[in-house]
Amino acid sequence: MYEKQLLLIPGPTMVPPRVLRAMSAPSMGHRSKEFSAIIKDVADNLKKVFQTEQDVYILTSSGSGAMEAAVVNFINRDDKVLVLVNGKFGDRFVKINQRVGAEVIRVDYEAGTSANPEDVKNMLAKNPDIKAVFVQHNETSTAVVNNVKAIKQAMGDHEALLIVDSISGMAVADLPVDEIGADVVVAGSQKAFMLPPGLAFITVSEKAWKVNENCTSFNFYFDLRAAKKNYAQDTTPFTPATNLILGLKEALDIILEQGLESKFKQQLKFKKIIREAVKAMGLDVLVKDEQSASPGVTAVMVPENIAWKDINNIMLNEFNVLLAGGQDELKGKIFRIGHMGYVQETDLLTVIADLEMALYKLGYKLELGQGVKAAQEVILNLKGEM
């Protein structure tokens, strides 16, 4: 059964057979003409997914590597920055900025609440010397999606850079980078790109490149100037994860074959399926506001008198379904169902049916089939609409 595990955490996500086959190809020389042609193809398609005319650079690292690159290439010691914190990964932006010696102004939000654009407007008015605004597009730790467009609009004509972590948001929720005017946007391979961890992506606006010219923070491996110079020759400054990039080529083909608009509608359908199903089971969701609820992951409150570890034990050991627990202050209070990447409706029906049985075994009062029925109704009602 180990090869049939249903992996429904908010990353890493399941990998399609097409991508697995692509990654199983023999190793290639990373400086060969053949591999440079693949880099060029991948770079062009990444721009389509990011909806930008700017290059999207490939980093061989986790998504956190791209987050670090988004700081060390643009922020100097003593620069003042504003970080909007919805959860664990917003806090990571705080820590990286503190490491380079920036003066960090953080605005924290209650778990399950999205960032308020008015806070950005007010903070910039009070602190006109802020150099950059950092925000998560999709905060997986709390299953919140932030309205990046509204945040950019709230910034008005302020010169601060808008730096966005879209590691779990890219190809999940619409983020037209150029149209919005985001300056630096990062993403990662192990979420909607349907790959194992190991690749990260970053795009940089012309405005941000000008800021980069005066950035003196130490970096070597994550030096985007080196990435830019090498991209002009369809290569990378250091040895990349070649077979992951072969998989990325195939994954991008899959995403673009479906089309971004169709993909975003599908993610909204998945969100509705899970949210309606768990509500029908009498469970509460952490994010109450529909507009703030992530299209890629749903956070569900653990019922009273039931332990998450017991739910997880049954889901994993009896049904071979892996969900994610809460992190930090939410540990034991929520569990998270991922629905991004290589997922289809029947996977969600399965996880709901298994969750019903797990809770039933643990003494939770529910009528078996309530959640599945609600999920089925969403699927049937939205058939052809999304």
N, C-alpha and C positions, 0 to 999 in steps of 0.2 A: 504493500500500500504506500510505501514511502515515495514512490514516483508519481503518485496521484494526489499529493497534498494540495489542498485548496489554500493558496497563499493570499489572504485578504488583509494584509497590513498596509499601511501607507508608505510602503517602500522598504526593501526592494519588492518589486512586483513580479508577477509571473511573466515568463519569457515565451513568446510564440515559437512554434517549431521552425518557422521560416528563418527566424533570427538565430535560433540554436544551430541550424544547419549552416548558416552563413559564417558563424563564429568557429565552426569546426573545420574550416578550410586550413590548408597548410600555412605555416607562418610565411610572411612576406618581408622582404627588405624594406625598412621604413624610409629609405632614401631612394628607392627604385622609382622609375617612371610609372610603373603600374600602380604603385601605392599613391603616388602624387596625384594620379588621375582620380583615385578614390577619394582622397582628401578634397579635391576640387568639387567633386559631385556632392559629397556630404556637406561641404561649406555652403554651396548654393542652396541645398535643400533646408539647411538649418535657418538660413535667412528667411525662407518661406514660412517656416513654423514660427519663428520669432516675429514675423511680419515687419521686417526691417530691411533697409538698403545697406546698412552697415555690416561689416564682417562679424561673424559669430565664431569666436576662437574656441578651439578644443583643448581642454586641459586634461591630462591624465592624473586624475585625483578624485576624491569624493566631492560632493557638492560643497562641503565646508571649505575645500581648497579654493573654489570659485568665490565663496564669500570672503575669504581672506584676500584674494586678488582684488575684489571690489573695494577693499579698504586700503591696502598698502600701495596701490597704484594711484590713489587720488587724495588721500588724507595724510597730512603732516602732523607732527607733534604740536600740540596746543591748538590745533584747529578745533572749532566748536561744531559739533554735529548733533542732530536730532534723531533719536531712534524711537520708533513706535513699537511697543512690545505687547504682543498678544499671547506670547507663550515662550517656550524653550528656545526657539530659533531666533526670535527677536532678541532675546537675551544674549544669544551667541553673537549677534552683531554688536551688542554693547561690549562684550568681552574682547572682541577683536579690536574694536576702536580704542578701548582702554589700553590694550597691549601696545599700540603704536603711540600712545601718549596723548590721544585726543581728549578734549573736554567734552564729555558726553552729557547731553540733556536727554533723559529718557521719560517717555510718557507711557505708563502702564495701564492696561485695560483689564477689567474683570474677565476671568476665564470664560470663553464663549462669546465675547463681545468684539466686534470689529473696531478698527481705528476710526476716530472721528476727524474728518477733514478740517473741521473748525479749529481743532486743537493745533493743527499744523499752521493754519493761518495766524492764530493768536501767538504761537511760539515764535514764528518768524518775525512778527511785528515787534515782539518784545526783545528778540535777539537777532537783529538784522545782520550780524556777522556770522551766522550759521553758514557753514560751507557745504553741508550735505544733509539730506533727509533720507533715512534708511527705513525700509518697510518690507515686511513679508507679503508677497502676493497671496500665498496660501499657507497658513500656519497649521501644520499637521498635528502639532501637540494638542491643540484645542479645537481642531476641525473648523477653523474660521477662514473665510476669504475676505481680503480687504479690497476696497474700491480704489484701486490705484489711479484710475482716471480722475476721480473726485479729489484725491489727494494732490495730484498734479495741478488741477484747476485751483485748488485752495492756495497753492504756492504762488499763484499770480505771476508777476514778472520778476520775482526774487531770483537772484543768480545762483542759489544753492543747487547742487546736483540732486537729482532724484535717483537713488540707488535701490534696486528692487531684487529681493530674493524670490525668484520664481521656480525654485528647484522642484517643488511639488505642484506648481501652478501652470507651468508651460505645457500647452497641449491638453490642459484640463479645463481652465477657465480662460476666456478670451482676453488676450493681452497684446493688442496691436502696438508694439513698442514705438514705432515712429509716429503713429497718429497721436498717441498719448503724449509723447515727448519725454519718455523715460530716458535717463542718461546712461545708466549702467544696469544691465539685467543679467542675472545668472540663472542657470538651470542645471539639472543633473540627469544622468543616464538611467537611474534605477527607479524612476517614477513612471510618468506617462510615456517615456521613450522606450519602455519595455525591454530594458537591458539589465545585466548585472551591474552592481556598483563599479565605479572605476573611471568614468568620464564625467567631466563637467564642462559647461559652456558659458561663455560670457560675451556680451556685445557692448560696445562703447560708442557713445555719440561723439560728434565733432566737438561739441562743447566740453565734454569730459576729456577728450584728448588734449585740449588746450590746458585744462587743469593739470593733467598728467605731466606736462612739460616742466612744471614747477614742483613736482612731488619729489621729496627727498627721503621718504620712508624706505627702510631697507627691504629689498626683495631680490630674489635671484631666480628661483624656479618659477615663481608666479609673475615674472616681469612681462607685462603685456606689450611693452615696446619690442621685446624680442619675438613675441608671438606675432605681432603685426609684421615685422620685418620678414619672418619666415613664411607667413601666409602668402606673401607676394610671390613666393616660389612654390606654392602649394605643398608646403611642408610645415613641420613644427620644430621649435628650438631644441627639444629633447626627445628621446625615444618615446613614442606614444604607445598606448595599448593597441597594437595593430589589429588583433582579432576582435576586440571590442568595437573598433571603428568599422570593421567589416560588418559586424552585427548592426551598428548604427546605420549604415547605408541601407540595409534591409528594413530596419525599423522605420526610418524616415519614409521609405517607399510605401510602407503599410499605412502610415499616418496620412500621407498625401493622397493615396488612393482613396481613402475614405473621405478626405476633405476636412478642413478645419471646422467649417460651420457644422457639418454633420457630427464631428467629434464633440464639439461643445454641447450640442443638443443631446447627444447620447449621455454625456456626463451629468447633465441636469436630470435626465430620466433616471439614471442610476441613483442619484441623490434622492429623488422623490420615492423610488421603490423602497429604499432602505428606511427613510424617515417615516413613511406611511406604515410600513410593516412593523417597525419597533413600537410605534405609537399604538397600533392595533393590539399589540401584546401587552399594553399597559406600561411600557417603559418610557422614561423621559429622555429627551436629548439635551445635550449640554447647550447647544446653540439654538436659542428660541427663534430668533429672527431668520426667516427663510432667505433673505437676501445676503445675510452674513454667513450662512451655512455653506461649507465647502462642497463643491461638486465632486471632489475626489476622495473624501473621507468623512465618515459620520462618527461623532462621539456620543456614546450612549451611557447614561447614568447606571451604575451598578445598583440593582434593587436592594432595598434594606434587608438585612438579615441573611444576605447571600454574599459570599466572598468571591472576588474576581478570580482568585487563584483556583477556586473550585470550578468556576465556569470554564476557565482556560484549560484545566486538566481534562474535563470531559470533551470539550471541543477538539482538543489536540489528540488525545490518546484514544478516544472512542470514534471520532468522526474524521480525524486527520484534517481539521480545518484550523488554520493559524490566524488568530486575530491579535490585535495589539492592546496592551494595557495602557493605563494612564502614566504620565511622567511627572516627576517632582511632586508638587503639592496635589496633583490629581491622581497620584498613584493609589490604586485600590478603589477610586471613586468613579472612574469611567473606564470603558473599553472602547476601542476604535475599530470600525469596519472600513477597510480600504476598498474603494471601487474605482480605481484608476488603472490605466494601462490595458493589459491583455485580459479583459473581463467581459463576460457576456451575461445576459439576463438570467440564464439558467444557473450560473454560478451564484447569483444573488438569491435565487429561490432556494438553492441548496443551503446556503449559510443561514437563511432565516429558518428553514425547517430544522436544521441541526441545533440552532440556538433555542428554538422552542423546546426541543427534546431535552437539551442540557438543563434549561431552567426548570422544566417539569420534574426532572430527576432530583433537582435540588430543593423541591418543595414550593417553587413559585406557583402561584395560583393563576392559571391561564387555561383557556380552551385550546387544545392543540389544533393547529390549522388557521388560527386567527391571523397571524402574521403572514403566512403564505397566501391566504386569500386576499389580503390587502395588497400584497405585492403583485399578485396575478391581476388584480383589478387595475392597478396602475399601468401594468404592461399592456393590457387589452385596451384601456381607455386612451393610451397615448400612441398606440400602434399607428404608424403613418404620420403622426403629428410631430414627432421629434426624431 
